[in-house]
Amino acid sequence: MGHTPDVTDRREPIVLQCCPNGSRPGGVTPALPNTPETLARDASAVAALGVRSFHVHPRDEQGRESLETRVVADTVRAIRQAAPAMEIGIPLARWVEPNAFRRTELVQEWARLPRDARPDVVAVSVHERGWETVCEAVASVGLGIELGVWTTVDAVQLRVVGVPVNTVRVAVEVTVTDPDTAVVEAVRMLRELRPMDVPVLLHGEEDGAWPVLEYARRQGLDTRIGFEDTLTGPDGVWSATGNEELVRFALGAAVAPQFEPRRRRRRGLLASLFGGSRAGHRG
């Protein structure tokens, strides 16, 4: 894999973000946290491991994704109590609220919440119609912006338009899940972004999650892990028992295996990150 040009001049400690649930339906794994209480539990556990950022998808009482102010407040407050120093990010997602004007109203409502119930960062995806207007609304109320870039087209658009005020990072989200080509797609996207003056967080998903995480660490970029991105450990053999276990994998810590039906192994992409063979993580 060729060298990728730097996309940021920042020289600060790498951030490992945890994305504990995403849009995954309840029941996909018993360990998936979707209530304020279970999200707070996971936040506390990963904060103890050094995680500084928590990207969470709030759910209502029926388990549905929700951006309603009461649901966001209950979720953020529970996490804040469990992990007071954690940056909490909420995605202002079009698939949850299709109306861009309503999304701008919601973020204004969030900004009026008490400090302990208010998110720090709002995630906005560049491919969604109205994203620039939504970013203006977020910046106007003083909240941070995490820009999601999913494709090379998104990267080009952002480079041309420029990074909005109050952007704390650009999250490059590799949606190619094939482990043999996910990193190639990451390189393409990073090259299209070119140098920028905000941190870049690079991550993949499903079978591409661990190869992209390894590449991000090699390049000195922020990255993330959690059940939103993958349900399995880096060798794809067993299901993770929780977000804490996934974070331990990302940090190179040994964890106990959970024996599941064997899946196709990922071919040696992670040995340098975790130090030695995969077998070293199974004892």
N, C-alpha and C positions, 0 to 999 in steps of 0.2 A: 504494500500500500504506500503510495507516494505521500510526500509531506503536504499538509494543508496549510495555506497561508494563515497567519494569525487573524482572527476576526475581532479581537479586542486587545488593547494595549494594557489592560488591567493586570496587575501582579499582586493579587490578594489571595488568601487561602481559598481553595476550591470549596464550593458549596455542594453538599449532598442533600438534595431535597427528597422528601418522602411523599408519595402520592398514594394514599392508603386505600382508595376505593374506586374512583373513577365512575364510569357509567355501568359498571358490571351489575347484573341483576343479583338480588339476594338469593342465596342458596348455591351460587357457583362454587363457593368453598365455605365451610363452616366458620372460617376465621375472618371472613370479610366484614369489616366494621362499617356500619351504615347508620347507627344511632349516635346521638351526641355522646352517650356514655362510652360506647365501644371506640369511637373515634378519639375521645379523650384518653382512654386507656392506651391506645396505640401511640398517640402523640407523646405521652409521658415516657413510654418504653423507648421510642426512637430518639427522643431528646436526650435521654441518659447515655446514648451512644454517640452523641455529638451532632445529630441532625439539627439544622438551623431553620429549615423551611418546610412547611406542611401545606400541600396543595390538595384541597378536599372538596368533594362534591356533596353538599348537604342533601338530606332526604327528609321528607315529611313523615307523618305517623304511619302512612300506608307504604312507606318504602320507596316513594317516587322521588326522583330528582326535583328539587325546588329551589327557586331563587327568591321566594317570598321573604320579606324582611324578618318576620317572626322566626321562620325556620333557620335562616342564616344567623340570626342573633343567638338562638338557642345553641346552635352548633359551635359557633365561635366562642361563646362564653364558656362552654364546657371544656373546650380545648385549651383556652387561655388559663383556666383555673389549674388544669393538669400540667401545662407546660408554659409558664408565664413569659419566657424569653423567646418562644417560637414565633417566627413570621408565619402568618396564616393567610393563605391565598384561596380565593373563591373564583371559579370560572364563570364569567358572565356569558353563558353559552346560548347560541341561537337555537340549538335543538331543544333547550328547556323553555326558552321564551323567544319565539320567532320574531316578535315585533321589536325593532331596534329602538323605537321611541320609548316603549315600556321598559326596555333594559336601561335606558338613561334615567328614567324615573326611579327605578329600583336602586341604582347606585347612589342617587341622591338621598334616598331613604336610608340606605346603609350608612352613609356618612353622618347622619344625625343620631345614630345609635351611640350609647355609652361606649367609652373606650374599651371596656372589657368584652363587648359584644360586636365590635366593629372589625371587619377584616383589614389587614394591612395592605394587601395586594389584590388586584382584580385581574384575572386572566382574560385576554381578548385575542381571538384568532384572526389573523390577517385575511384569511380566505372568506370570512363572513361579510355579507353585504352590510354596509353602515359601520364598519369597524372604526373608521376614523372619527365619526361623530361620537361613537361610544367612548373612544379614548379621550376625546375632548371633555366629555361629561365626567369621566373618572378623574382627570387631571384637575378639573374645576373645583372638585370637592376635596382635593388634597390626598387622594389615595394613590398608591403605586400601581403601575401597569406592568403585567407580564405578557409580552406579545408572543402569541403562538404562530410559528411558521411551519407549515406542513409539507410544502412542496418547493421546488426550485422556482416556480412561478411566483409564489408568495415571497420568496427571498428577493427576487428581482424587484417586485412591487415595493417592498419595504425599503430597499436600497434607493429606489428612485424617489419615493415619497419622503423618506426620512423618518427617524425615530421620534415618536411623539414625546411631548413634555411629560415628565413624571414616570417614564419607563425605567423600571429597575433592572430588567433583563429581557433578553429575547430567548424564548424557548424553541429550539429547533427540534421538531417532533418528527422522527423518521417513521413513516407509516409502512414502509416496506418490511415485511416480517420474515422473509427468507434470511436465515442467518449468514448465508454466503454472499448476499448482495446488499444487506442493510447498511453496512459500513461504506460501501461504494456510494450509495445514495446520500449518506451523511456528508461525505466529502464533496459531492456535487453541490449540496445545499450550502455548505459553509463557504465554498468558493464563490457562489453567487452573492452571498451576503457581503463578503469582503470586509476590510477593517471597519469597525464601528466603536463608538465610545461608551457602550454599555456592555455588561457581562453577557456571555452566551451560555445557555444551559442546553446541552445536547443529550437527547435520550431516544431510545427506541421502544418497540412494543412487541409483545409475544415472543416468538423465537428470535427476533432481532434485538430484544432488550439488552441482553448481556453482552453481545459483541459490540453494540454501540456504546454501552457504558464503559467497556474497556477502552475503546478508542477515545472517548471523551477524556478519560483520566490520563491517557498517554499524551493528549494534546493540551492538557492543563485547563480544560474547560469544566465548568460546573456540570453536574449531571443529577439524575434522580433515579429512584427505584421505589417500587411498591406494587400493591395488587392492581392498580390501574394499568401498569405496564406489563406485568407478568404474574402468573400464579405459581411458577416453578423456580427452583434453584438454577444455577448457571449451567448444570449439565443436562437439564431437561428430563431427568430421570424420576424425580419425586416432586410432589406438591409441597410448597412452603407452608409451614404451620402458622405464619403470621407475618405482618410487615416488619416486625423486629428481626425475624430470621432473614428476610430479604436484605435488610440493611446490614446485618452482620456479614452476609455473603459479599455485599458491595465493599465492605471495609476489609475483607480478607480474613474474617474471623471464622474459626471452625464451629460448625453446628452439627447437631445430631441428624442423621437422615430419617426421612419418612418413606417407607418402602411402598412404591406405587408401581403399576405396570410400566415396564420400560418403554421409553420413547427414543426416537432417533437422537443419538448423541451429537452435540455440537463439536466440531472438529478442532480441538486444540486452541481455540481463540482466547481462552481465559487463563491459560497456565501462567503467563507472566504477571497478570494482575493479582492472582491469588497465591502465587508462590508454590510451584510444584504441580504435581498431577492432581486430577480431580479426586482421586482416591484419598488424598490427604484431608478432604473435607467430610469424609464419611465415617470417621471414627471418633 
